[in-house]
Amino acid sequence: MKNLAKLVLFFSLGFAVLFLAAAGLRYLAIRIDWVRTLPRRQGTMLTDLIAAGHWALSLALYASLLLSLSYAARGHFSVPATAVCLIVLPLVFSSGVSLGLERMENLPPAQGTVRILGGPGLFLANARRSSDTSIVLLEGPARPGGARVAAIPGRPLIYQSEAVGPGVAASLPPIPFRDDLPWFLQSMAIDLRLSAEQLEGRFKAGLLPFLIYAGALILLLSSLRFILTLSAWPLANLFLGCLAFRGILTLETFFNSPETQDVFESFLENRLPLSLSVPLIFCALGVLVYIYSLLVYAANWRRDHED
């Protein structure tokens, strides 16, 4: 009972800290994207906070479950009690956060102000694609449709007294910032965003669809505790757990892609709702892993008693 209370406290604090930290960092990233974009888009602080909260929910769910499983494995907590605790708690927390974010959407938004960066002569270019056109805004970002100089590779400089044509002003490159994130972090951020959109869409469809999807995902993630006991080195086990959770995140993105959903729809042939396809797969995989863990536990118990 004492170990269970420790696990509940550990998960609760871990989820809260991870969610708040991830939401704060995501909010800053969203505001930077607003600042970089020309012409300036009109956004609200509340809208950005809600978007950041949805993204942070997916990250907090994955990360807090992984850390809690590692904590339970290192403390040799009861496997059944850990399984029940780390299925119920994440489901309750994710449902509460989703409900709170939905209520926030009904609040009247307050228009936020975004400080304009740069001045006359602002140079815009896509640093990742050297073949793109570079543009110098002679009147600065305050008037992105004003006079400009365009530099097209292999051609002389072009002066335009005013941007003309549909979508010309909207096609400006972003204001340059350093972006040195490696691809694996960028891909993980994309997958987390897609996972968050899936959770948000399920919650908007109703509490029951959300509980079915989130519960199946949590069941699969919580079943991976055995990976965190494969060796005698906790740090190595945690690294293997990170790889396994990253694989589940990739699998979630793959299963929810339009192409895979079309395959599921043609296979089910209206025998089951398409929305149940991914949760059923997650449940089946989670149950199989739990059966495997149970058989390994039974084999070890029998060997210990025979010795």
Buried (B, 14 or more C-beta within 10 A) or exposed (E): EEBBEBBBEBBBEBBBEBBEBBBEBBBEBBBBBBBBBBEBEEBEBBBBBBBBBBBBBBBBBBBBBBBBBBBBBEEEBBBEBBBEBBBEBBBEBBBEBBEEBEEBEEEEBEEBEEEBBBEBEBBBBEEEEEEBBBBBBBBBBBBBBBBBBBBEEEEEEEEBEEBEEEEBBEEBBBBBEEEEEEEEEEBBBEBBBBBBBBBBBBBEEEEEBBBBBBBBBBBBBBBBBBBBBEEEEBEEBBEBBBEBBBEBBEBBBEBBEEEBBEEBEEEBEEEEEEBBBBBBBBBEBBEEBBEEBEEEEEEEEEEEEEE
